């Protein structure tokens, strides 16, 4: 049986089994393999994000509740394909989003500033109208 040439993963493993020092060619082969695996994971992760974002309208006028809900969906999708070392960060973000969604759902809706001005003017007008009637 022929030995694997140095500069391959097989040769690297052979060096490990034999207790030999790892030469530069074999170390480079292991680095290249690890880099290639990481690149594959990144591209799969990017594909999952693109899939999760597919069809999302990118208008600048965003409702905070809808935005938080959409982010939660993206985080959950990413968790299903994320490497183990990314789960803790994604899980923390998921919990933050759940808390934010609960806060937004329980918040009382605020008036648009223009609506608020109109409401105050109407109240002032009604108050002023009552004062005029009382003076007569």
C-alpha positions in Angstrom: 0.0 0.0 0.0 1.4 3.4 -1.0 1.8 6.1 1.5 -0.1 9.4 1.0 2.1 12.2 -0.2 2.8 15.0 2.2 0.5 18.0 1.7 -2.7 15.9 2.0 -5.1 15.2 4.9 -4.2 11.5 4.7 -0.5 12.3 5.2 -1.3 14.6 8.1 -3.3 11.8 9.8 -0.5 9.4 9.1 2.0 11.8 10.8 -0.4 11.9 13.8 -0.8 8.1 14.0 3.0 7.6 13.8 3.6 10.3 16.4 5.7 12.3 13.9 6.2 16.0 13.6 3.8 17.7 11.2 5.6 19.2 8.2 4.6 22.5 6.7 2.9 20.9 3.7 0.6 18.8 5.8 -0.1 21.7 8.2 -1.1 23.8 5.1 -3.4 21.0 3.9 -5.2 21.0 7.2 -5.5 24.8 7.3 -6.9 24.8 3.7 -9.4 22.1 4.6 -10.6 23.9 7.7 -10.9 27.2 5.7 -12.9 25.4 3.0 -15.2 23.9 5.6 -15.8 27.3 7.2 -16.4 28.9 3.8 -19.0 26.2 3.1 -20.7 26.9 6.4 -20.7 30.7 5.8 -22.3 30.3 2.4 -24.9 27.9 3.7 -25.7 30.4 6.5 -25.9 33.2 4.0 -28.2 31.1 1.8 -30.5 30.5 4.9 -30.6 34.3 5.6 -31.4 35.1 2.0 -34.2 32.5 2.1 -35.5 34.0 5.3 -35.4 37.5 3.9 -36.9 36.5 0.5 -40.0 38.5 -0.2 -39.6 41.0 2.6 -40.6 44.5 1.5 -37.7 46.8 2.2 -39.7 50.0 2.6 -38.3 52.5 5.1 -41.6 52.9 6.9 -41.4 49.9 9.2 -43.7 49.1 12.1 -41.6 48.2 15.1 -43.8 45.2 16.1 -43.7 43.8 12.6 -39.9 44.4 12.4 -39.3 42.6 15.7 -41.5 39.7 14.6 -39.7 39.4 11.3 -36.3 39.5 13.1 -37.5 36.8 15.4 -38.4 34.6 12.4 -35.0 35.2 10.9 -33.2 34.3 14.2 -35.2 31.1 14.5 -34.4 30.1 10.9 -30.7 30.8 11.5 -30.7 28.7 14.7 -31.7 25.6 12.8 -28.5 25.8 10.6 -26.1 27.6 12.9 -22.9 26.0 14.1 -22.8 25.1 17.8 -20.7 28.1 18.8 -23.3 30.6 17.4 -26.3 29.1 19.2 -25.8 31.0 22.5 -25.7 34.4 20.8 -28.7 33.6 18.6 -30.6 32.3 21.6 -29.9 35.5 23.6 -31.1 37.6 20.6 -34.2 35.4 20.3 -35.1 36.1 24.0 -34.5 39.8 23.5 -36.8 39.9 20.6 -39.5 37.9 22.4 -39.3 40.5 25.3 -39.4 43.4 22.8 -42.4 41.9 21.0 -44.3 41.5 24.4 -43.5 45.1 25.3 -44.7 46.4 21.9 -47.9 44.3 22.1 -48.7 45.7 25.5 -47.8 49.3 24.8 -50.6 51.8 24.3 -50.6 53.2 20.7 -49.2 56.7 20.5 -50.8 59.4 18.3 -49.0 60.7 15.3 -47.7 64.2 16.3 -50.0 65.9 13.7 -53.0 63.9 15.1 -52.0 65.0 18.6 -51.9 68.6 17.6 -55.3 68.3 15.9 -56.7 66.7 19.0 -55.4 69.4 21.3 -56.8 72.1 19.0 -60.2 70.4 19.1 -60.2 70.3 22.9 -59.2 73.9 23.1 -61.9 74.8 20.7 -64.5 72.9 22.7 -63.3 74.5 25.9 -63.4 78.0 24.3 -66.9 77.3 22.9 -68.1 76.4 26.4 -66.7 79.6 27.9 -68.4 81.7 25.3 -71.8 80.0 26.0 -71.4 80.5 29.8 -70.6 84.2 29.4 -73.9 84.8 27.6 
